[in-house]
């Protein structure tokens, strides 16, 4: 059991829609759910926040979920496949800081953010968005479109020289937001 800030995170996956069929409880990262379930069509987040992925090893499309019931997420999110892996997002209380760059390998203009940005184009006039970043503090969600729309990716502290290295070739982000402790 993984405990974060004295509040254990827990998610329950179900093979069928509406929380039916076999289930698998998880309270930490799971890189491949196939040993536990043949498929997954619904889930319930008892506590905490998670990113779920439609491919093993935290690859493919990803979705941020927090406490609540997801009885038929495939129709709600437009997923063509079921959840194959999940990553627990630890609760974080502290400052948020990320440096974003307009080109890969930390090239081009750089801006440092400490709060949400609903449009990189509007705020910085970067028509191509962010193509590399260095997350120095906090946990962030980045979106391929302005105003927190389109596909999203989770970034924890670290350097991301090229999004292609983490399975996102040609990806550019146009908005980003902090994952706040109030979401837990």
MIVO-96349 format. One record per residue (C-alpha): residue number from 1; x, y, z. Coordinates in steps of 0.25 Angstrom, whole numbers, plus 5000, padded with zeros to 4 digits. Example, Ala and Ser with C-alpha at 12.3 -4.5 7.8 and 13.67 -1.06 7.14 Angstrom:
% MIVO-96349
    k    xx    yy    zz
    1  5049  4982  5031
    2  5055  4996  5029
This chain:
% MIVO-96349
    k    xx    yy    zz
    1  5000  5000  5000
    2  5006  5013  4996
    3  5002  5025  5005
    4  5003  5039  5001
    5  5002  5050  5012
    6  4995  5040  5021
    7  4984  5038  5011
    8  4985  5025  5003
    9  4982  5026  4988
   10  4973  5015  4983
   11  4966  5012  4970
   12  4958  5000  4966
   13  4958  4995  4952
   14  4946  4986  4946
   15  4946  4978  4934
   16  4932  4982  4930
   17  4924  4995  4929
   18  4916  5000  4942
   19  4926  4993  4952
   20  4923  4979  4948
   21  4932  4967  4946
   22  4945  4964  4952
   23  4952  4975  4959
   24  4966  4979  4962
   25  4970  4989  4974
   26  4982  4997  4972
   27  4989  5007  4981
   28  5002  5010  4974
   29  5007  5010  4959
   30  5003  4998  4951
   31  5011  4997  4937
   32  5003  4986  4932
   33  4989  4982  4937
   34  4988  4969  4928
   35  4992  4959  4939
   36  4980  4964  4947
   37  4969  4967  4937
   38  4966  4963  4923
   39  4961  4977  4920
   40  4956  4989  4927
   41  4944  4997  4924
   42  4941  5004  4937
   43  4948  5009  4949
   44  4945  5016  4963
   45  4955  5025  4969
   46  4953  5024  4984
   47  4964  5034  4987
   48  4976  5041  4981
   49  4978  5045  4966
   50  4983  5036  4955
   51  4987  5036  4941
   52  4982  5024  4933
   53  4988  5020  4920
   54  4982  5011  4908
   55  4995  5004  4906
   56  5004  4997  4916
   57  5017  5004  4922
   58  5010  5017  4923
   59  5009  5019  4908
   60  4998  5023  4898
   61  4987  5033  4901
   62  4986  5037  4915
   63  4975  5042  4924
   64  4975  5049  4937
   65  4965  5044  4947
   66  4962  5048  4962
   67  4952  5043  4973
   68  4939  5039  4966
   69  4932  5028  4958
   70  4935  5025  4943
   71  4925  5015  4939
   72  4927  5015  4924
   73  4940  5024  4922
   74  4942  5019  4908
   75  4929  5026  4903
   76  4932  5038  4912
   77  4946  5040  4907
   78  4945  5035  4893
   79  4955  5024  4896
   80  4956  5013  4886
   81  4963  5003  4895
   82  4963  5000  4910
   83  4972  5004  4921
   84  4985  4996  4921
   85  4994  5004  4932
   86  4992  5014  4942
   87  5001  5024  4950
   88  4998  5029  4964
   89  5000  5044  4965
   90  5006  5048  4978
   91  5000  5059  4986
   92  5009  5071  4986
   93  5008  5083  4995
   94  5019  5094  4991
   95  5023  5103  4980
   96  5021  5101  4965
   97  5031  5104  4955
   98  5033  5100  4941
   99  5042  5105  4929
  100  5036  5104  4916
  101  5044  5105  4902
  102  5038  5108  4889
  103  5047  5098  4882
  104  5053  5084  4886
  105  5066  5082  4894
  106  5063  5095  4902
  107  5065  5104  4890
  108  5058  5117  4886
  109  5051  5126  4895
  110  5049  5121  4910
  111  5038  5125  4919
  112  5037  5121  4934
  113  5023  5119  4939
  114  5018  5117  4954
  115  5003  5117  4951
  116  4994  5112  4940
  117  4994  5116  4926
  118  4982  5115  4917
  119  4988  5119  4904
  120  5003  5119  4902
  121  5000  5126  4888
  122  4992  5137  4895
  123  5002  5139  4907
  124  5015  5138  4899
  125  5012  5139  4885
  126  5018  5125  4882
  127  5010  5120  4870
  128  5017  5106  4871
  129  5014  5105  4886
  130  5024  5098  4896
  131  5033  5087  4890
  132  5042  5084  4902
  133  5041  5087  4917
  134  5048  5086  4930
  135  5039  5083  4942
  136  5046  5088  4954
  137  5035  5088  4964
  138  5021  5082  4965
  139  5013  5073  4956
  140  5007  5078  4943
  141  4997  5074  4932
  142  5000  5079  4918
  143  4990  5080  4907
  144  4992  5080  4892
  145  4981  5091  4890
  146  4979  5104  4897
  147  4969  5105  4908
  148  4972  5092  4914
  149  4966  5084  4902
  150  4971  5072  4894
  151  4980  5061  4898
  152  4987  5063  4911
  153  5000  5058  4917
  154  5005  5057  4932
  155  5019  5063  4935
  156  5026  5061  4948
  157  5039  5068  4952
  158  5050  5065  4942
  159  5056  5070  4929
  160  5048  5067  4916
  161  5057  5071  4904
  162  5049  5065  4893
  163  5034  5060  4895
  164  5037  5049  4884
  165  5046  5042  4895
  166  5034  5040  4903
  167  5026  5035  4892
  168  5020  5048  4887
  169  5026  5050  4873
  170  5023  5064  4868
  171  5016  5068  4880
  172  5014  5083  4884
  173  5007  5088  4896
  174  4998  5100  4896
  175  4993  5101  4910
  176  4997  5095  4924
  177  4991  5094  4938
  178  4996  5091  4952
  179  4991  5078  4959
  180  4987  5084  4972
  181  4985  5077  4985
  182  4971  5082  4986
  183  4968  5072  4975
  184  4970  5061  4984
